[in-house]
Amino acid sequence: MTFEEMARARYSVKGFKSTPVEEEKLNKILEIAGVAPTARNKQSFRIYVLKSEEALQKANSLTRCVYGAPVCLMFTYNIEETYPYIEDQGLSSGDEDCSIAATHVMFAAMEQGLGTCWVNAFTPSKAKALFDLPENEYVVLLMPVGYADAEPKPTHTTKKPLEEIVRFL
Ligand SMILES: Cc1cc2nc3c(=O)[nH]c(=O)nc-3n(C[C@H](O)[C@H](O)[C@H](O)COP(=O)(O)O)c2cc1C
C-alpha cells in the first residue's frame, strides 16, 4: 500500500481479537516509533508496553477503551527533555513528541496488519500513580494494538471538506 492508501484505509479499531501480537511485529513497530522526529531531538517520549495480565488489568481499570487488545502502549514524556516554548497554549513539546511517535505507531502497526486506537479517555495522573512512573514523567495517551475484530465496523464515515479545515493565506 502507498502512504496515501494507508492513510485513507486507516481507522480506529474499537474491538480486538485476543490473538497475541508477534514479538517481531511489536519490535518493528517500536523501532519505527523510535525514529520519529522530536523537539530539538531530545527524544522526550517513553513507551510502556503493557502486555502482562497485571499491566493490562491496570490499563482496563483506567479506561474502557483498551477494547480487548493484547497489547496497550502507554506514551509518556520526560518533562526534563522538553521545551516550554508553546506553554502559552497549555502544551509541552512532550505532547508533540508523543503524538508524532504515536502516529508512527499507527501506521507501522497497520503495515504489519495490526490495528490501533488513540485513547485519551482516562486520567493521566491516575495512570502515573498506578504504574508508579517517575515524578518527571507525564502520560499523554494509551494506544491498544492488536488484530482487529470484524466488529465494530469503523465509526468514521464523514470527514470535513477541505474548505472547512484549510486556509490558503
Ligand atoms: C486525540 C485523540 C483522542 C482519541 N481518544 C479516543 C478515546 O479515548 N477512545 C476511543 O475510543 N477513541 C478515541 N479516539 C479515536 C477517535 O474516536 C477516532 O479517531 C475518530 O472517531 C475518527 O475515526 P477514525 O480514527 O476511524 O478515522 C481518539 C482519537 C484522537 C486523535
The ligand as an SDF file (V2000), in Angstrom:
LIG
                    3D

 31 33  0  0  0  0  0  0  0  0999 V2000
   -6.5150   12.7180   20.2060 C   0  0  0  0  0  0  0  0  0  0  0  0
   -7.4490   11.5610   20.0350 C   0  0  0  0  0  0  0  0  0  0  0  0
   -8.0790   11.0200   21.1240 C   0  0  0  0  0  0  0  0  0  0  0  0
   -8.9270    9.9160   20.9850 C   0  0  0  0  0  0  0  0  0  0  0  0
   -9.4500    9.3230   22.0970 N   0  0  0  0  0  0  0  0  0  0  0  0
  -10.2200    8.2270   21.9570 C   0  0  0  0  0  0  0  0  0  0  0  0
  -10.7030    7.5370   23.1140 C   0  0  0  0  0  0  0  0  0  0  0  0
  -10.3990    7.8880   24.2430 O   0  0  0  0  0  0  0  0  0  0  0  0
  -11.4730    6.4510   22.9080 N   0  0  0  0  0  0  0  0  0  0  0  0
  -11.7860    5.9870   21.6640 C   0  0  0  0  0  0  0  0  0  0  0  0
  -12.4910    5.0000   21.5330 O   0  0  0  0  0  0  0  0  0  0  0  0
  -11.3350    6.6160   20.5490 N   0  0  0  0  0  0  0  0  0  0  0  0
  -10.5630    7.7090   20.6780 C   0  0  0  0  0  0  0  0  0  0  0  0
  -10.0500    8.3240   19.5530 N   0  0  0  0  0  0  0  0  0  0  0  0
  -10.3730    7.8140   18.2380 C   0  0  0  0  0  0  0  0  0  0  0  0
  -11.4090    8.7060   17.5640 C   0  0  0  0  0  0  0  0  0  0  0  0
  -12.6620    8.4020   18.1000 O   0  0  0  0  0  0  0  0  0  0  0  0
  -11.3560    8.4570   16.0640 C   0  0  0  0  0  0  0  0  0  0  0  0
  -10.0840    8.7880   15.5780 O   0  0  0  0  0  0  0  0  0  0  0  0
  -12.3660    9.2990   15.3340 C   0  0  0  0  0  0  0  0  0  0  0  0
  -13.6640    8.9120   15.6870 O   0  0  0  0  0  0  0  0  0  0  0  0
  -12.2130    9.1720   13.8210 C   0  0  0  0  0  0  0  0  0  0  0  0
  -12.3000    7.8330   13.4520 O   0  0  0  0  0  0  0  0  0  0  0  0
  -11.1330    7.1290   12.6560 P   0  0  0  0  0  0  0  0  0  0  0  0
   -9.8820    7.1700   13.5070 O   0  0  0  0  0  0  0  0  0  0  0  0
  -11.6370    5.7360   12.4580 O   0  0  0  0  0  0  0  0  0  0  0  0
  -10.9200    7.8990   11.3890 O   0  0  0  0  0  0  0  0  0  0  0  0
   -9.1950    9.3990   19.6870 C   0  0  0  0  0  0  0  0  0  0  0  0
   -8.5550    9.9520   18.5860 C   0  0  0  0  0  0  0  0  0  0  0  0
   -7.6850   11.0020   18.7420 C   0  0  0  0  0  0  0  0  0  0  0  0
   -6.9630   11.5380   17.5400 C   0  0  0  0  0  0  0  0  0  0  0  0
  1  2  1  0
  2  3  1  0
  2 30  2  0
  3  4  2  0
  4  5  1  0
  4 28  1  0
  5  6  2  0
  6  7  1  0
  6 13  1  0
  7  8  2  0
  7  9  1  0
  9 10  1  0
 10 11  2  0
 10 12  1  0
 12 13  2  0
 13 14  1  0
 14 15  1  0
 14 28  1  0
 15 16  1  0
 16 17  1  0
 16 18  1  0
 18 19  1  0
 18 20  1  0
 20 21  1  0
 20 22  1  0
 22 23  1  0
 23 24  1  0
 24 25  2  0
 24 26  1  0
 24 27  1  0
 28 29  2  0
 29 30  1  0
 30 31  1  0
M  END
$$$$
